[in-house]
């Protein structure tokens, strides 16, 4: 039986996040040919509807309200439920982002449904769909299926290939009105700490530092390399505990779990807890003075050496490459 | 203030994971309080010390989870509740766990509920917000700061590296992110006192739930380990040449830059 699936399009700084297109691709598999409806929530988002359609949604509904400028679980919950009542979908897909993690359990509780969080792959289609997700921070994986009720999943950024954008696709973008009221939380202030807005969960390249960076200023060359590669900065617990950087950068079993295309570990020894957070990256480069460091056991390429020599050399070499290209 | 901390017994983060008969092997593994829940317990104690009241730690599990509850009591919590599902349930998903917790809490008039933002085993991060929704109270996830003033809390929340300051109405459920505090180690007198603190054990019957009410919606069909990562190449030669080679490899072999 084909399924009608609704996909939440997540907007950041006025643009759709890549994970939303990945969520549409996941929805395609779950739908078994059923209709895919994109949902946009915000104070001014309707203009992004066509892009969701170009990536595979059949049509889009938007809920716009001044109270939806900032995400709150109450505001977005009310907006999403207004769409849900109108559309009555059989399946729902969100990105497993800060927003998706916060909102999806609320919706699942309202619907009294199951919810499969942090899906990295889907086997089979429609009623046969089996969802693969990491457990123990990626030390193992489980396959699960949903026995009854709404098929509700969140997909981990960077894992499911989006469909190719088709500029020729068009569809209906309609608005749904909702009363957004009685918000129990109000966002007072937002301080941006992430490096140039490249978020770790979606970054294609992560340059991570450990105790070997020796101080806050030791992250500077790593930042420069990350910027050059359009990537993000990360850190081991050791570096965070030593106050070299903010805990929001921590990668590992306590911390973020990341799967970029390229992970460069600089001055990180590779404790089992750190490996849990990054060992499923596609390509891993280790730079460490200690040839016995554990990190070399998972690295595709390793350089035994001082990161303060190696990283600046890499920066120069990559700059050269870009000039010659 | 009536404060609840939700905790889960999990594998120690040092443990290697292996699979036996389609399940994660638990033989000989060390268990701890889920690290994010430790932040929750610590924060609950600090809030109580500042505002007065009582901290109750709550978990679902088997008798073995008593050890983690005693640890939380030794840190300074006042009471503990174990909802023992060992005889009633083979499986429990987030729907079921949140149903049980909310059913227990519904007539307890909690002012503040603190949970970890995620458990390091299942990793779904659902139970906290689900409980809040079932109790129809406000929630804020992944917090790094909490200040309570009357019927309002000022909360700082980590949002993928950005920090949001939120004014939130009480009663409130929050989930802890690392950076919220440094959990204390239980002191020796704390451990002694914990032995005498009340630890209540309940079963589903005691909270008027039936096995059918918490039947899993999501069923595990398989567990597997990721393919072992093969150690790659450690480059050799002059450092400058190694870097040249590395950049070429990343460009031409791995095709990632």
Interface residues (C-beta under 8 A of the other chain):
Chain A: X70 X72 X73 X74 X97 X98 X101 X102 X104 X105 X106 X108 X109 X110 X112 X113 X114 X115 X116 X117 X118 X130 X133 X134 X135 X136 X137 X138 X139 X140 X141 X142 X143 X144 X145 X146 X147 X148 X149 X184 X185 X186 X187 X188 X189 X190 X191 X192 X193 X194 X199 X200 X201 X204 X205 X229 X240 X246 X247 X248 X249 X250 X253 X254 X255 X257 X261 X262 X272 X273 X276 X279 X280 X282 X283 X284 X285 X291 X296 X297 X298 X299 X300 X301 X302 X303 X304 X305 X309 X310 X313 X314 X317 X318 X321
Chain B: X11 X13 X14 X16 X17 X19 X24 X35 X36 X93 X94 X95 X98 X120 X121 X122 X123 X124 X125 X126 X127 X128 X129 X130 X132 X133 X134 X138 X139 X140 X141 X142 X144 X154 X158 X159 X160 X161 X162 X163 X164 X165 X166 X167 X168 X169 X177 X178 X179 X216 X217 X218 X219 X220 X221 X222 X223 X224 X225 X226 X229 X231 X232 X233 X234 X235 X239 X240 X242 X243 X244 X246 X247 X249 X250 X251 X254 X256 X257
